[in-house]
Amino acid sequence: MRVGRTLALGLLVCALGARAQTQTLTPTLTPTQTQTQTPTPTLTPTPTLTPTPAQTLSPLRLARLHWLESRLDEGRESATHWWTAWTFAFGVALAGQAVGSATIHDAAFESSLRVGALKTALGFVSMVVQPLPLNFGSKSRRARPPQTEAELEARMVDAEARMHRAARSERRGRQWWVHAAGLAVNLGGTAWLWFHDHQPQLALTGFVAGGLVGEARIFTQPTDAIEWEEQLDAAGPDGIPVEPTVRFELRPIPNGGALALRF
């Protein structure tokens, strides 16, 4: 009995010793050690954007310049079509009348062709010495916006000057004296055929034909710049012109003319 108690006590002491040793070998983890360590991100400062010179320009002034230069380009195109068509027509007619007067052996028609060639030559010269498209200046630089205030104002002054010059030229082309000059040339040719060559029928035919051609040249001339100048003046020195909502206009095209509706 005594031996059994001694043996039991020894086994208990061994068990307690083994448990103490196990607790000693097991490490104790603190809460900070059990959490995953994540690196702190480095924040890069956002660069400050400096506006370019073009971004600092007045939007209203840029819009006004765009309106001016776009209208000048449009007016130049119409003026070029009109000028080219009439110059070509006068040139072809002049060549035909000159060849006819040299080859047709008929006194009446020969005299009529010579008078017609003289009137046509005057019309051709009037087109060559005053080319309407040049009043609009060279092609604008709309594809390249101005970069500085000085460039913006310089282009504005140039565009406004060209618009006023084109409007003056269009008004001059419809002055009363232009009609009077055409009438005087026609009357001179008619009088020569009637009283000098004694060809009243050819004289009247030439007078009617010459009058129709001269008036057609005058009334088909573009007048866009006149209207645009009025809109520009109505808008003031700093405003953006406003065009009418709907309008009809007769516009020359390479192969003739067209009635256009703008809205």
Backbone as CSV, one residue per row, in Angstrom:
resi,resn,N_x,N_y,N_z,CA_x,CA_y,CA_z,C_x,C_y,C_z
1,MET,0.834,-1.197,0.000,0.000,0.000,0.000,0.863,1.239,0.000
2,ARG,1.809,1.203,0.755,2.745,2.313,0.842,3.499,2.464,-0.442
3,VAL,3.870,1.326,-1.014,4.609,1.376,-2.285,3.735,1.956,-3.376
4,GLY,2.426,1.613,-3.363,1.501,2.144,-4.385,1.358,3.642,-4.283
5,ARG,1.241,4.201,-3.082,1.124,5.656,-2.932,2.387,6.371,-3.408
6,THR,3.510,5.749,-3.084,4.767,6.378,-3.505,4.865,6.434,-5.009
7,LEU,4.458,5.322,-5.668,4.512,5.272,-7.129,3.551,6.287,-7.746
8,ALA,2.360,6.405,-7.185,1.371,7.360,-7.701,1.849,8.802,-7.549
9,LEU,2.482,9.085,-6.421,3.001,10.427,-6.187,4.108,10.758,-7.175
10,GLY,4.951,9.783,-7.478,6.045,10.024,-8.446,5.515,10.291,-9.833
11,LEU,4.466,9.570,-10.232,3.886,9.801,-11.574,3.250,11.187,-11.678
12,LEU,2.629,11.643,-10.560,2.010,12.963,-10.547,3.043,14.052,-10.696
13,VAL,4.184,13.865,-9.978,5.255,14.868,-10.075,5.818,14.920,-11.481
14,CYS,5.947,13.789,-12.151,6.479,13.764,-13.532,5.516,14.447,-14.501
15,ALA,4.264,14.234,-14.286,3.267,14.858,-15.187,3.259,16.360,-15.037
16,LEU,3.313,16.842,-13.813,3.344,18.281,-13.588,4.598,18.905,-14.177
17,GLY,5.729,18.197,-14.083,6.969,18.719,-14.646,6.918,18.814,-16.161
18,ALA,6.326,17.801,-16.796,6.214,17.831,-18.266,5.305,18.954,-18.732
19,ARG,4.199,19.194,-17.994,3.281,20.290,-18.371,3.955,21.649,-18.231
20,ALA,4.740,21.809,-17.172,5.438,23.083,-16.971,6.451,23.327,-18.071
21,GLN,7.097,22.241,-18.479,8.095,22.389,-19.540,7.443,22.773,-20.859
22,THR,6.254,22.183,-21.139,5.525,22.513,-22.382,5.115,23.968,-22.403
23,GLN,4.607,24.471,-21.263,4.220,25.884,-21.197,5.404,26.812,-21.359
24,THR,6.550,26.380,-20.903,7.753,27.215,-21.031,8.213,27.293,-22.484
25,LEU,8.112,26.176,-23.251,8.582,26.132,-24.627,7.632,26.856,-25.596
26,THR,6.323,26.966,-25.255,5.344,27.612,-26.164,5.464,29.126,-26.059
27,PRO,5.807,29.838,-27.149,5.973,31.295,-27.055,4.617,31.991,-26.951
28,THR,4.617,33.108,-26.300,3.401,33.902,-26.128,3.418,35.012,-27.168
29,LEU,2.389,35.013,-28.030,2.312,36.001,-29.114,1.488,37.190,-28.658
30,THR,2.064,38.373,-28.854,1.333,39.603,-28.522,0.398,39.963,-29.683
31,PRO,-0.619,40.767,-29.443,-1.555,41.132,-30.521,-0.879,41.795,-31.712
32,THR,0.148,42.590,-31.464,0.822,43.269,-32.587,1.591,42.291,-33.433
33,GLN,2.059,41.168,-32.829,2.807,40.174,-33.583,1.905,39.309,-34.445
34,THR,0.655,39.162,-34.062,-0.249,38.302,-34.822,-0.844,39.013,-36.026
35,GLN,-0.786,40.350,-36.117,-1.348,41.103,-37.227,-0.333,41.228,-38.362
36,THR,-0.834,41.227,-39.550,0.017,41.363,-40.746,0.481,42.806,-40.889
37,GLN,1.763,42.980,-41.101,2.330,44.306,-41.255,2.153,44.764,-42.708
38,THR,1.394,45.890,-42.963,1.178,46.432,-44.315,1.988,47.722,-44.464
39,PRO,2.704,47.845,-45.570,3.528,49.063,-45.755,2.639,50.296,-45.966
40,THR,3.061,51.412,-45.457,2.339,52.679,-45.624,2.691,53.279,-46.980
41,PRO,1.658,53.564,-47.871,1.964,54.107,-49.214,2.525,55.527,-49.128
42,THR,3.392,55.818,-50.086,4.006,57.147,-50.157,3.173,58.027,-51.084
43,LEU,2.691,59.155,-50.632,1.848,60.057,-51.400,2.704,61.023,-52.200
44,THR,2.461,61.051,-53.542,3.180,61.967,-54.423,2.379,63.247,-54.553
45,PRO,2.958,64.393,-54.325,2.199,65.643,-54.427,1.730,65.904,-55.860
46,THR,0.476,66.389,-56.037,-0.092,66.689,-57.350,0.527,67.962,-57.896
47,PRO,1.056,67.915,-59.150,1.680,69.129,-59.706,0.625,70.199,-59.983
48,THR,0.976,71.424,-59.838,0.087,72.550,-60.113,0.122,72.876,-61.596
49,LEU,-1.081,72.864,-62.253,-1.169,73.129,-63.682,-1.201,74.629,-63.935
50,THR,-0.283,75.083,-64.755,-0.230,76.495,-65.118,-0.940,76.697,-66.440
51,PRO,-1.954,77.562,-66.531,-2.675,77.753,-67.790,-1.776,78.311,-68.874
52,THR,-1.987,77.822,-70.119,-1.235,78.322,-71.259,-1.738,79.713,-71.638
53,PRO,-0.929,80.474,-72.397,-1.387,81.811,-72.783,-2.706,81.805,-73.530
54,ALA,-2.930,80.765,-74.394,-4.174,80.731,-75.171,-5.392,80.545,-74.284
55,GLN,-5.225,79.834,-73.138,-6.345,79.599,-72.240,-6.732,80.836,-71.452
56,THR,-5.878,81.820,-71.411,-6.172,83.027,-70.645,-6.828,84.106,-71.501
57,LEU,-7.001,83.878,-72.810,-7.600,84.872,-73.683,-9.111,84.921,-73.490
58,SER,-9.686,86.064,-73.801,-11.124,86.262,-73.619,-11.913,85.380,-74.586
59,PRO,-12.837,84.553,-74.090,-13.650,83.715,-74.986,-14.492,84.547,-75.955
60,LEU,-14.977,85.704,-75.501,-15.788,86.552,-76.365,-14.961,87.111,-77.523
61,ARG,-13.741,87.527,-77.233,-12.878,88.051,-78.291,-12.489,86.947,-79.273
62,LEU,-12.233,85.749,-78.761,-11.925,84.625,-79.644,-13.115,84.286,-80.539
63,ALA,-14.325,84.325,-79.973,-15.528,84.035,-80.765,-15.744,85.095,-81.846
64,ARG,-15.485,86.344,-81.505,-15.632,87.427,-82.493,-14.625,87.251,-83.630
65,LEU,-13.378,86.909,-83.284,-12.359,86.699,-84.311,-12.734,85.524,-85.201
66,HIS,-13.233,84.448,-84.605,-13.636,83.280,-85.393,-14.768,83.654,-86.355
67,TRP,-15.724,84.441,-85.897,-16.827,84.864,-86.760,-16.295,85.674,-87.933
68,LEU,-15.408,86.612,-87.663,-14.857,87.457,-88.720,-14.089,86.631,-89.761
69,GLU,-13.174,85.808,-89.287,-12.325,85.076,-90.227,-13.116,84.026,-91.005
70,SER,-14.108,83.408,-90.381,-14.919,82.434,-91.110,-15.763,83.117,-92.184
71,ARG,-16.290,84.303,-91.895,-17.070,85.031,-92.906,-16.170,85.523,-94.039
72,LEU,-14.970,85.946,-93.725,-14.051,86.372,-94.777,-13.705,85.218,-95.712
73,ASP,-13.485,84.035,-95.157,-13.206,82.869,-95.995,-14.408,82.529,-96.874
74,GLU,-15.596,82.608,-96.311,-16.808,82.326,-97.076,-17.018,83.362,-98.180
75,GLY,-16.819,84.643,-97.851,-16.973,85.689,-98.847,-15.951,85.598,-99.960
76,ARG,-14.724,85.214,-99.621,-13.684,85.075,-100.643,-14.055,83.972,-101.633
77,GLU,-14.627,82.895,-101.125,-15.013,81.796,-102.008,-16.104,82.236,-102.986
78,SER,-17.126,82.936,-102.494,-18.197,83.410,-103.374,-17.665,84.421,-104.390
79,ALA,-16.821,85.344,-103.923,-16.265,86.348,-104.829,-15.388,85.700,-105.902
80,THR,-14.655,84.659,-105.537,-13.792,83.978,-106.501,-14.625,83.298,-107.583
81,HIS,-15.712,82.640,-107.181,-16.578,81.996,-108.170,-17.167,83.027,-109.127
82,TRP,-17.659,84.136,-108.594,-18.263,85.176,-109.437,-17.225,85.782,-110.374
83,TRP,-16.087,86.148,-109.838,-15.052,86.803,-110.641,-14.522,85.860,-111.716
84,THR,-14.280,84.611,-111.380,-13.750,83.649,-112.346,-14.749,83.401,-113.466
85,ALA,-16.032,83.242,-113.106,-17.043,82.950,-114.125,-17.174,84.096,-115.121
86,TRP,-17.252,85.336,-114.627,-17.441,86.463,-115.531,-16.172,86.787,-116.316
87,THR,-15.011,86.657,-115.702,-13.766,86.899,-116.438,-13.597,85.881,-117.555
88,PHE,-13.901,84.632,-117.256,-13.813,83.580,-118.277,-14.826,83.832,-119.398
89,ALA,-16.062,84.226,-119.024,-17.089,84.479,-120.039,-16.687,85.635,-120.957
90,PHE,-16.197,86.723,-120.373,-15.754,87.858,-121.197,-14.571,87.460,-122.082
91,GLY,-13.651,86.678,-121.539,-12.489,86.261,-122.328,-12.873,85.390,-123.500
92,VAL,-13.774,84.423,-123.274,-14.215,83.544,-124.367,-14.980,84.343,-125.425
93,ALA,-15.875,85.237,-124.968,-16.641,86.047,-125.917,-15.733,86.954,-126.737
94,LEU,-14.737,87.537,-126.096,-13.805,88.410,-126.803,-13.028,87.640,-127.865
95,ALA,-12.566,86.451,-127.515,-11.820,85.646,-128.484,-12.711,85.246,-129.656
96,GLY,-13.956,84.851,-129.351,-14.867,84.462,-130.430,-15.196,85.616,-131.354
97,GLN,-15.444,86.795,-130.789,-15.763,87.956,-131.628,-14.562,88.389,-132.453
98,ALA,-13.371,88.303,-131.884,-12.168,88.685,-132.643,-11.931,87.740,-133.805
99,VAL,-12.086,86.444,-133.562,-11.898,85.472,-134.647,-12.987,85.629,-135.698
100,GLY,-14.228,85.864,-135.238,-15.321,86.026,-136.195,-15.159,87.239,-137.078
101,SER,-14.736,88.347,-136.504,-14.568,89.561,-137.303,-13.447,89.424,-138.329
102,ALA,-12.509,88.505,-138.064,-11.396,88.321,-138.998,-11.688,87.270,-140.052
103,THR,-12.674,86.418,-139.811,-12.930,85.320,-140.741,-14.243,85.465,-141.508
104,ILE,-15.228,86.160,-140.927,-16.514,86.309,-141.607,-16.423,87.476,-142.593
105,HIS,-16.714,87.194,-143.858,-16.600,88.217,-144.893,-17.990,88.766,-145.207
106,ASP,-18.543,89.426,-144.223,-19.828,90.091,-144.384,-19.716,91.431,-143.690
107,ALA,-19.921,92.486,-144.430,-19.657,93.823,-143.898,-20.500,94.121,-142.670
108,ALA,-21.778,93.744,-142.697,-22.676,94.058,-141.576,-22.265,93.294,-140.317
109,PHE,-22.095,91.972,-140.441,-21.736,91.176,-139.272,-20.314,91.483,-138.811
110,GLU,-19.445,91.775,-139.745,-18.073,92.099,-139.358,-18.029,93.357,-138.502
111,SER,-18.793,94.360,-138.897,-18.840,95.587,-138.111,-19.485,95.343,-136.750
112,SER,-20.557,94.533,-136.728,-21.225,94.232,-135.454,-20.296,93.468,-134.511
113,LEU,-19.501,92.542,-135.048,-18.569,91.773,-134.213,-17.453,92.656,-133.679
114,ARG,-17.006,93.632,-134.501,-15.957,94.528,-134.021,-16.465,95.396,-132.861
115,VAL,-17.662,95.922,-132.993,-18.236,96.724,-131.918,-18.459,95.865,-130.668
116,GLY,-18.965,94.663,-130.883,-19.169,93.763,-129.750,-17.866,93.400,-129.072
117,ALA,-16.808,93.195,-129.868,-15.502,92.864,-129.286,-14.971,94.016,-128.451
118,LEU,-15.207,95.253,-128.906,-14.751,96.408,-128.140,-15.475,96.497,-126.790
119,LYS,-16.798,96.300,-126.784,-17.558,96.344,-125.524,-17.147,95.191,-124.601
120,THR,-16.936,94.032,-125.178,-16.522,92.886,-124.360,-15.136,93.099,-123.769
121,ALA,-14.251,93.724,-124.558,-12.904,94.005,-124.053,-12.955,94.944,-122.858
122,LEU,-13.827,95.932,-122.899,-13.969,96.835,-121.756,-14.474,96.084,-120.524
123,GLY,-15.414,95.180,-120.737,-15.886,94.370,-119.611,-14.794,93.476,-119.052
124,PHE,-13.997,92.883,-119.928,-12.900,92.013,-119.483,-11.865,92.801,-118.694
125,VAL,-11.523,93.982,-119.170,-10.539,94.810,-118.467,-11.057,95.233,-117.099
126,SER,-12.349,95.568,-117.021,-12.909,95.974,-115.724,-12.846,94.846,-114.700
127,MET,-12.927,93.609,-115.149,-12.818,92.482,-114.223,-11.368,92.254,-113.800
128,VAL,-10.438,92.428,-114.721,-9.033,92.127,-114.430,-8.419,93.177,-113.509
129,VAL,-8.746,94.439,-113.722,-8.100,95.495,-112.942,-8.692,95.623,-111.538
130,GLN,-9.883,95.072,-111.293,-10.504,95.154,-109.972,-11.007,93.775,-109.538
131,PRO,-10.083,92.858,-109.258,-10.512,91.516,-108.833,-11.160,91.558,-107.446
132,LEU,-12.414,91.194,-107.378,-13.166,91.273,-106.126,-12.598,90.386,-105.013
133,PRO,-12.109,89.164,-105.294,-11.618,88.318,-104.187,-10.466,88.929,-103.393
134,LEU,-9.643,89.792,-104.028,-8.495,90.351,-103.324,-8.924,91.265,-102.180
135,ASN,-10.145,91.791,-102.222,-10.601,92.667,-101.147,-10.783,91.913,-99.828
136,PHE,-10.935,90.594,-99.913,-11.086,89.785,-98.700,-9.734,89.357,-98.133
137,GLY,-8.657,89.654,-98.852,-7.334,89.293,-98.363,-7.026,87.827,-98.609
138,SER,-5.855,87.402,-98.135,-5.446,86.019,-98.292,-6.206,85.130,-97.318
139,LYS,-6.067,83.830,-97.474,-6.781,82.889,-96.618,-6.389,83.108,-95.165
140,SER,-7.381,83.096,-94.293,-7.130,83.384,-92.881,-6.424,82.217,-92.189
141,ARG,-6.058,82.449,-90.938,-5.317,81.447,-90.162,-6.202,80.839,-89.084
142,ARG,-7.455,80.496,-89.467,-8.383,79.967,-88.468,-7.901,78.654,-87.864
143,ALA,-7.093,77.886,-88.626,-6.630,76.600,-88.111,-5.674,76.773,-86.939
144,ARG,-5.085,77.952,-86.791,-4.144,78.205,-85.688,-4.701,79.309,-84.799
145,PRO,-5.239,78.965,-83.645,-5.769,79.996,-82.748,-4.654,80.907,-82.253
146,PRO,-4.974,82.155,-81.951,-3.947,83.061,-81.417,-3.453,82.586,-80.063
147,GLN,-2.176,82.814,-79.794,-1.563,82.336,-78.562,-1.384,83.435,-77.517
148,THR,-1.377,84.675,-77.953,-1.167,85.772,-77.016,-2.218,86.854,-77.253
149,GLU,-2.344,87.739,-76.279,-3.294,88.843,-76.399,-2.918,89.764,-77.564
150,ALA,-1.623,89.990,-77.735,-1.172,90.856,-78.826,-1.512,90.252,-80.185
151,GLU,-1.312,88.954,-80.334,-1.636,88.301,-81.603,-3.141,88.331,-81.856
152,LEU,-3.924,88.126,-80.809,-5.381,88.176,-80.950,-5.842,89.540,-81.441
153,GLU,-5.337,90.608,-80.843,-5.764,91.946,-81.228,-5.273,92.305,-82.629
154,ALA,-4.073,91.869,-82.987,-3.553,92.153,-84.326,-4.410,91.478,-85.396
155,ARG,-4.771,90.238,-85.167,-5.622,89.526,-86.120,-7.028,90.118,-86.161
156,MET,-7.522,90.601,-85.023,-8.838,91.221,-84.982,-8.857,92.494,-85.828
157,VAL,-7.846,93.328,-85.665,-7.768,94.577,-86.434,-7.669,94.277,-87.926
158,ASP,-6.859,93.295,-88.299,-6.698,92.935,-89.704,-8.002,92.410,-90.290
159,ALA,-8.704,91.541,-89.558,-9.957,90.972,-90.059,-11.028,92.044,-90.219
160,GLU,-11.134,92.945,-89.264,-12.133,94.010,-89.364,-11.824,94.938,-90.540
161,ALA,-10.549,95.241,-90.763,-10.173,96.103,-91.886,-10.516,95.436,-93.223
162,ARG,-10.256,94.142,-93.330,-10.581,93.442,-94.571,-12.083,93.383,-94.795
163,MET,-12.862,93.210,-93.729,-14.315,93.176,-93.868,-14.839,94.513,-94.378
164,HIS,-14.343,95.609,-93.807,-14.782,96.938,-94.267,-14.346,97.196,-95.707
165,ARG,-13.153,96.747,-96.071,-12.679,96.946,-97.442,-13.532,96.159,-98.433
166,ALA,-13.881,94.942,-98.086,-14.724,94.130,-98.968,-16.111,94.736,-99.113
167,ALA,-16.659,95.254,-98.014,-17.986,95.876,-98.080,-17.958,97.122,-98.966
168,ARG,-16.917,97.929,-98.856,-16.807,99.120,-99.705,-16.728,98.731,-101.180
169,SER,-15.992,97.675,-101.473,-15.859,97.235,-102.856,-17.194,96.743,-103.406
170,GLU,-17.951,96.020,-102.584,-19.252,95.536,-103.053,-20.226,96.695,-103.259
171,ARG,-20.193,97.687,-102.398,-21.059,98.863,-102.604,-20.654,99.624,-103.866
172,ARG,-19.345,99.730,-104.070,-18.869,100.447,-105.253,-19.305,99.739,-106.527
173,GLY,-19.392,98.429,-106.503,-19.790,97.678,-107.696,-21.244,97.853,-108.068
174,ARG,-22.050,98.445,-107.167,-23.472,98.663,-107.468,-23.849,100.143,-107.444
175,GLN,-22.872,100.995,-107.499,-23.153,102.428,-107.536,-23.854,102.795,-108.851
176,TRP,-24.529,103.938,-108.849,-25.286,104.373,-110.022,-24.381,104.575,-111.224
177,TRP,-23.150,105.039,-110.961,-22.269,105.325,-112.075,-21.796,104.057,-112.781
178,VAL,-21.849,102.901,-112.101,-21.514,101.646,-112.776,-22.580,101.317,-113.816
179,HIS,-23.848,101.496,-113.429,-24.934,101.295,-114.396,-24.825,102.328,-115.536
180,ALA,-24.507,103.563,-115.157,-24.404,104.615,-116.169,-23.267,104.345,-117.141
181,ALA,-22.146,103.826,-116.645,-21.007,103.529,-117.522,-21.366,102.426,-118.509
182,GLY,-22.060,101.388,-118.024,-22.484,100.325,-118.933,-23.461,100.828,-119.986
183,LEU,-24.374,101.702,-119.556,-25.329,102.264,-120.509,-24.622,103.124,-121.549
184,ALA,-23.632,103.900,-121.121,-22.905,104.769,-122.053,-22.157,103.946,-123.097
185,VAL,-21.524,102.861,-122.671,-20.800,102.006,-123.619,-21.775,101.394,-124.620
186,ASN,-22.915,100.944,-124.136,-23.910,100.355,-125.021,-24.458,101.375,-126.016
187,LEU,-24.742,102.570,-125.529,-25.258,103.615,-126.421,-24.229,103.986,-127.482
188,GLY,-22.940,104.030,-127.108,-21.898,104.339,-128.082,-21.830,103.308,-129.188
189,GLY,-21.871,102.016,-128.799,-21.848,100.967,-129.821,-23.085,100.982,-130.690
190,THR,-24.244,101.258,-130.086,-25.487,101.314,-130.854,-25.473,102.472,-131.844
191,ALA,-24.999,103.617,-131.400,-24.944,104.780,-132.286,-24.003,104.537,-133.460
192,TRP,-22.881,103.875,-133.211,-21.930,103.598,-134.293,-22.563,102.685,-135.353
193,LEU,-23.194,101.627,-134.902,-23.812,100.709,-135.860,-24.995,101.357,-136.588
194,TRP,-25.732,102.169,-135.896,-26.935,102.751,-136.495,-26.586,103.861,-137.493
195,PHE,-25.746,104.807,-137.041,-25.507,105.986,-137.871,-24.289,105.843,-138.797
196,HIS,-23.297,105.089,-138.370,-22.108,104.960,-139.212,-22.241,103.803,-140.192
197,ASP,-22.697,102.661,-139.694,-22.795,101.482,-140.551,-24.206,101.280,-141.111
198,HIS,-25.147,102.069,-140.662,-26.531,101.996,-141.141,-27.111,100.582,-140.958
199,GLN,-26.924,100.081,-139.731,-27.455,98.768,-139.383,-28.313,98.899,-138.114
200,PRO,-29.526,99.464,-138.251,-30.338,99.687,-137.051,-30.758,98.396,-136.349
201,GLN,-31.024,97.339,-137.126,-31.453,96.094,-136.488,-30.328,95.495,-135.648
202,LEU,-29.127,95.436,-136.209,-27.989,94.922,-135.439,-27.648,95.848,-134.278
203,ALA,-27.865,97.154,-134.467,-27.592,98.106,-133.391,-28.511,97.856,-132.205
204,LEU,-29.813,97.651,-132.466,-30.766,97.394,-131.381,-30.499,96.045,-130.714
205,THR,-30.152,95.054,-131.530,-29.845,93.729,-130.964,-28.629,93.808,-130.044
206,GLY,-27.606,94.520,-130.501,-26.413,94.663,-129.667,-26.683,95.455,-128.403
207,PHE,-27.557,96.452,-128.500,-27.889,97.262,-127.317,-28.610,96.430,-126.259
208,VAL,-29.591,95.641,-126.684,-30.336,94.805,-125.735,-29.426,93.740,-125.124
209,ALA,-28.652,93.064,-125.975,-27.776,91.999,-125.469,-26.718,92.562,-124.525
210,GLY,-26.114,93.678,-124.911,-25.090,94.275,-124.053,-25.657,94.760,-122.730
211,GLY,-26.883,95.338,-122.782,-27.502,95.799,-121.542,-27.819,94.661,-120.589
212,LEU,-28.325,93.554,-121.125,-28.648,92.400,-120.271,-27.390,91.817,-119.635
213,VAL,-26.333,91.708,-120.434,-25.082,91.147,-119.892,-24.508,92.063,-118.817
214,GLY,-24.496,93.364,-119.075,-23.930,94.295,-118.097,-24.694,94.304,-116.783
215,GLU,-26.034,94.315,-116.851,-26.830,94.321,-115.627,-26.732,92.988,-114.894
216,ALA,-26.638,91.906,-115.649,-26.492,90.588,-115.000,-25.182,90.512,-114.230
217,ARG,-24.128,91.074,-114.798,-22.837,91.077,-114.094,-22.932,91.870,-112.796
218,ILE,-23.636,92.986,-112.833,-23.749,93.833,-111.636,-24.591,93.157,-110.562
219,PHE,-25.749,92.614,-110.957,-26.683,92.111,-109.946,-26.336,90.702,-109.448
220,THR,-25.440,90.009,-110.128,-24.981,88.725,-109.589,-23.755,88.879,-108.697
221,GLN,-23.205,90.083,-108.612,-22.052,90.296,-107.732,-22.432,90.017,-106.289
222,PRO,-21.631,89.257,-105.544,-21.955,88.980,-104.135,-22.011,90.256,-103.300
223,THR,-22.910,90.255,-102.341,-23.051,91.402,-101.425,-23.011,90.949,-99.968
224,ASP,-22.396,89.806,-99.711,-22.349,89.277,-98.343,-21.632,90.224,-97.391
225,ALA,-20.521,90.814,-97.850,-19.722,91.653,-96.966,-20.507,92.875,-96.496
226,ILE,-21.402,93.390,-97.335,-22.220,94.537,-96.924,-23.093,94.163,-95.736
227,GLU,-23.727,93.017,-95.819,-24.595,92.563,-94.725,-23.786,92.237,-93.482
228,TRP,-22.634,91.596,-93.663,-21.808,91.253,-92.501,-21.276,92.500,-91.809
229,GLU,-20.945,93.529,-92.585,-20.478,94.767,-91.976,-21.583,95.399,-91.136
230,GLU,-22.810,95.368,-91.618,-23.932,95.913,-90.847,-24.126,95.136,-89.546
231,GLN,-24.001,93.821,-89.599,-24.114,93.008,-88.385,-22.967,93.297,-87.427
232,LEU,-21.778,93.523,-87.980,-20.617,93.829,-87.154,-20.794,95.166,-86.442
233,ASP,-21.294,96.160,-87.159,-21.519,97.476,-86.548,-22.621,97.405,-85.490
234,ALA,-23.647,96.595,-85.738,-24.737,96.479,-84.769,-24.281,95.789,-83.487
235,ALA,-23.305,94.904,-83.584,-22.821,94.185,-82.402,-21.929,95.038,-81.521
236,GLY,-21.396,96.140,-82.044,-20.512,96.968,-81.246,-19.075,96.499,-81.333
237,PRO,-18.160,97.222,-80.677,-16.732,96.891,-80.787,-16.335,95.587,-80.120
238,ASP,-17.133,95.098,-79.180,-16.747,93.883,-78.445,-17.773,92.767,-78.551
239,GLY,-18.875,92.980,-79.258,-19.923,91.985,-79.334,-19.703,90.980,-80.447
240,ILE,-20.521,89.922,-80.416,-20.492,88.890,-81.443,-21.696,89.112,-82.356
241,PRO,-21.487,89.347,-83.655,-22.613,89.611,-84.564,-23.602,88.455,-84.595
242,VAL,-24.864,88.792,-84.754,-25.944,87.816,-84.838,-26.556,87.926,-86.222
243,GLU,-26.594,86.806,-86.943,-27.149,86.798,-88.279,-28.651,86.545,-88.226
244,PRO,-29.396,86.966,-89.269,-30.835,86.697,-89.307,-31.117,85.205,-89.311
245,THR,-32.262,84.848,-88.756,-32.604,83.432,-88.633,-32.766,82.764,-89.987
246,VAL,-33.484,83.403,-90.903,-33.740,82.840,-92.230,-33.517,83.932,-93.266
247,ARG,-32.859,83.571,-94.359,-32.680,84.537,-95.441,-32.444,83.796,-96.751
248,PHE,-32.876,84.424,-97.854,-32.633,83.912,-99.187,-31.505,84.725,-99.813
249,GLU,-30.705,84.058,-100.639,-29.627,84.771,-101.319,-29.277,84.049,-102.607
250,LEU,-28.881,84.831,-103.613,-28.423,84.290,-104.887,-26.906,84.194,-104.834
251,ARG,-26.394,82.956,-104.929,-24.956,82.735,-104.776,-24.392,82.170,-106.077
252,PRO,-23.257,82.723,-106.554,-22.612,82.150,-107.740,-21.883,80.860,-107.383
253,ILE,-21.924,79.911,-108.288,-21.209,78.654,-108.134,-20.392,78.431,-109.400
254,PRO,-19.441,77.468,-109.389,-18.560,77.310,-110.552,-19.299,77.127,-111.877
255,ASN,-20.453,76.452,-111.876,-21.162,76.177,-113.126,-22.389,77.053,-113.342
256,GLY,-22.542,78.100,-112.584,-23.711,78.965,-112.733,-24.050,79.684,-111.436
257,GLY,-25.322,79.670,-111.088,-25.783,80.324,-109.869,-26.752,79.430,-109.126
258,ALA,-27.033,79.783,-107.886,-27.940,78.986,-107.069,-28.666,79.903,-106.087
259,LEU,-29.938,79.618,-105.857,-30.715,80.340,-104.851,-30.599,79.566,-103.551
260,ALA,-29.988,80.182,-102.562,-29.688,79.494,-101.297,-30.608,80.019,-100.199
261,LEU,-30.999,79.115,-99.315,-31.777,79.459,-98.118,-30.887,79.215,-96.924
262,ARG,-30.558,80.268,-96.166,-29.707,80.154,-95.004,-30.537,80.328,-93.740
263,PHE,-30.313,79.456,-92.771,-31.042,79.548,-91.502,-30.181,78.998,-90.389
